[in-house]
Amino acid sequence: MKAIRLHETGGPEKFVVEDIPKPAAAPGEIVVRVRFAALNHRDVFISQGLYPGIALPRTLGSDGAGEVAALGANVAGPPVGTPVVIDPTIGWGNDPEVWSAGATILGMPRDGTFAQYVAVPAENVHAKPAHLTYEAAAAMPLAGLTAYRATFTRGKLKSGESVLITGIGGGVQTFVLLYAKHMGARIAVTSGSDDKLARARALGADVAVNYATSPNWQKEVRSAFGSVDLAIDSAGGDAFAKALGLVRPGGRVVTYGGTSGDATIRMFPLFWNHLSVYGTSMGSPWDFRAMLALFESAGLQPVVDRVCSMDEVVEAARRMNQANQFGKIVLAID
Ligand SMILES: NC(=O)c1ccc[n+]([C@@H]2O[C@H](COP(=O)([O-])OP(=O)(O)OC[C@H]3O[C@@H](n4cnc5c(N)ncnc54)[C@H](OP(=O)(O)O)[C@@H]3O)[C@@H](O)[C@H]2O)c1
């Protein structure tokens, strides 16, 4: 089968397309014929050697949608040919509050979805929402799940609240925007690109500020929007520190990443204002099922930046590394 492989670190240029053997379905597993996959920043970080536990060569890729191709022993279904989408959190465990120490993410350490076939535990395979194309379904799993847990399970967003979303061009943050809009939230976003701010406004953002051209963007957000009930950030660094300062007394901050590094924060407003800071990563099987149900009941559509061929993977990963995308970069696995 064809697969996008990484043999060494050194950046997006190191992804290569090659032929490797098809995986077999071990007991308890399902092999999926992947039709579309999607990039996450994790794939770029791994290619750059900026991720713990890198062991190469490996097929990366956490997001995939396709059809059931084979069932391992002790797996009753779904039948071969069923359209499915894959939950990328492997071995979450039994506690809805936090993943187990042994939990991993599809695409490192085990081979992922940047290949025509992928073997995954049967419990990670779910029916594709009928209203989504394979492209759209492949855009959803890792980013949609992380955003679902950040927004609802950890962030506890309630109808009509106000939300700050930093770096709206990010794959995960565009899902936070979808969910917040669905909840009727008032929404403020930041981005380093005016074009992305305009696209976020078109998707329902009420206030949109450029952090690159307005270093004191938090003051602009405050005067145009006021303080927020909930801030969701993955940029870290200065963005996280400023976002914290925009949260109302008694409000919540959720972080799931640190793209621009660690933050130095002021302690006084944190404790004086009784703020709650929540960390989150990926999502539980319960989060994944709830996310699928939300997509189906609300008819949500992921924001897709572009669909690239397998041969365009280097260019696609470069695009993500340069933060040129808005939403998810999808790969057609032909
Ligand atoms: N913990 C988890 O389970 C989990 C899951 C998914 C992702 N993550 C992490 O979350 C981060 C985003 O992931 P992703 O896949 O959504 O990546 P992505 O699509 O590449 O998004 C990255 C975005 O970060 C924004 N950004 C960068 N520097 C910024 C700054 N100084 N201030 C505000 N925004 C800034 C940019 O937004 P603009 O282009 O709009 O400026 C950029 O588009 C990564 O660090 C990733 O590792 C963690």
The ligand as an SDF file (V2000), in Angstrom:
LIG
                    3D

 48 52  0  0  0  0  0  0  0  0999 V2000
   -3.1350   18.8380   23.9310 N   0  0  0  0  0  0  0  0  0  0  0  0
   -3.7210   18.3300   22.8500 C   0  0  0  0  0  0  0  0  0  0  0  0
   -4.3820   17.2960   22.8790 O   0  0  0  0  0  0  0  0  0  0  0  0
   -3.6150   19.0890   21.5820 C   0  0  0  0  0  0  0  0  0  0  0  0
   -4.4550   18.7500   20.5180 C   0  0  0  0  0  0  0  0  0  0  0  0
   -4.3540   19.5040   19.3470 C   0  0  0  0  0  0  0  0  0  0  0  0
   -3.4330   20.5250   19.2700 C   0  0  0  0  0  0  0  0  0  0  0  0
   -2.6040   20.7860   20.3280 N   0  0  0  0  0  0  0  0  0  0  0  0
   -1.6370   21.8680   20.2630 C   0  0  0  0  0  0  0  0  0  0  0  0
   -2.3560   23.0590   20.0160 O   0  0  0  0  0  0  0  0  0  0  0  0
   -1.6220   23.8910   19.1400 C   0  0  0  0  0  0  0  0  0  0  0  0
   -2.4400   24.1840   17.8940 C   0  0  0  0  0  0  0  0  0  0  0  0
   -2.6370   22.9710   17.1900 O   0  0  0  0  0  0  0  0  0  0  0  0
   -3.3630   22.9540   15.7730 P   0  0  0  0  0  0  0  0  0  0  0  0
   -3.2530   21.5780   15.2250 O   0  0  0  0  0  0  0  0  0  0  0  0
   -4.7000   23.5990   15.8780 O   0  0  0  0  0  0  0  0  0  0  0  0
   -2.3150   23.8560   14.9670 O   0  0  0  0  0  0  0  0  0  0  0  0
   -2.4120   24.8230   13.7710 P   0  0  0  0  0  0  0  0  0  0  0  0
   -3.6340   24.4830   12.9660 O   0  0  0  0  0  0  0  0  0  0  0  0
   -1.0990   24.8140   13.1330 O   0  0  0  0  0  0  0  0  0  0  0  0
   -2.6600   26.2440   14.4860 O   0  0  0  0  0  0  0  0  0  0  0  0
   -1.6690   27.0140   15.0320 C   0  0  0  0  0  0  0  0  0  0  0  0
   -2.2060   28.4420   15.1550 C   0  0  0  0  0  0  0  0  0  0  0  0
   -1.6620   29.0170   16.3280 O   0  0  0  0  0  0  0  0  0  0  0  0
   -1.8490   30.3910   16.2120 C   0  0  0  0  0  0  0  0  0  0  0  0
   -0.7560   31.1060   16.8640 N   0  0  0  0  0  0  0  0  0  0  0  0
    0.5640   30.9360   16.7160 C   0  0  0  0  0  0  0  0  0  0  0  0
    1.2360   31.8470   17.4670 N   0  0  0  0  0  0  0  0  0  0  0  0
    0.2960   32.5900   18.0850 C   0  0  0  0  0  0  0  0  0  0  0  0
    0.3470   33.6710   18.9960 C   0  0  0  0  0  0  0  0  0  0  0  0
    1.4900   34.1830   19.4150 N   0  0  0  0  0  0  0  0  0  0  0  0
   -0.8280   34.1790   19.4470 N   0  0  0  0  0  0  0  0  0  0  0  0
   -2.0030   33.6690   19.0570 C   0  0  0  0  0  0  0  0  0  0  0  0
   -2.1010   32.6420   18.1880 N   0  0  0  0  0  0  0  0  0  0  0  0
   -0.9760   32.1120   17.7240 C   0  0  0  0  0  0  0  0  0  0  0  0
   -1.8880   30.7510   14.7280 C   0  0  0  0  0  0  0  0  0  0  0  0
   -3.1530   31.3440   14.5040 O   0  0  0  0  0  0  0  0  0  0  0  0
   -3.3350   32.5220   13.4300 P   0  0  0  0  0  0  0  0  0  0  0  0
   -2.8790   31.9090   12.1360 O   0  0  0  0  0  0  0  0  0  0  0  0
   -4.7880   32.8110   13.4570 O   0  0  0  0  0  0  0  0  0  0  0  0
   -2.4870   33.6680   13.8550 O   0  0  0  0  0  0  0  0  0  0  0  0
   -1.7690   29.3760   14.0640 C   0  0  0  0  0  0  0  0  0  0  0  0
   -2.5550   29.2750   12.9090 O   0  0  0  0  0  0  0  0  0  0  0  0
   -0.3000   23.1680   18.8690 C   0  0  0  0  0  0  0  0  0  0  0  0
    0.6490   23.6000   19.8310 O   0  0  0  0  0  0  0  0  0  0  0  0
   -0.6690   21.7280   19.1180 C   0  0  0  0  0  0  0  0  0  0  0  0
    0.4270   20.9280   19.4590 O   0  0  0  0  0  0  0  0  0  0  0  0
   -2.6970   20.0890   21.4760 C   0  0  0  0  0  0  0  0  0  0  0  0
  1  2  1  0
  2  3  2  0
  2  4  1  0
  4  5  1  0
  4 48  2  0
  5  6  2  0
  6  7  1  0
  7  8  2  0
  8  9  1  0
  8 48  1  0
  9 10  1  0
  9 46  1  0
 10 11  1  0
 11 12  1  0
 11 44  1  0
 12 13  1  0
 13 14  1  0
 14 15  2  0
 14 16  1  0
 14 17  1  0
 17 18  1  0
 18 19  2  0
 18 20  1  0
 18 21  1  0
 21 22  1  0
 22 23  1  0
 23 24  1  0
 23 42  1  0
 24 25  1  0
 25 26  1  0
 25 36  1  0
 26 27  1  0
 26 35  1  0
 27 28  2  0
 28 29  1  0
 29 30  1  0
 29 35  2  0
 30 31  1  0
 30 32  2  0
 32 33  1  0
 33 34  2  0
 34 35  1  0
 36 37  1  0
 36 42  1  0
 37 38  1  0
 38 39  2  0
 38 40  1  0
 38 41  1  0
 42 43  1  0
 44 45  1  0
 44 46  1  0
 46 47  1  0
M  CHG  2   8   1  16  -1
M  END
$$$$
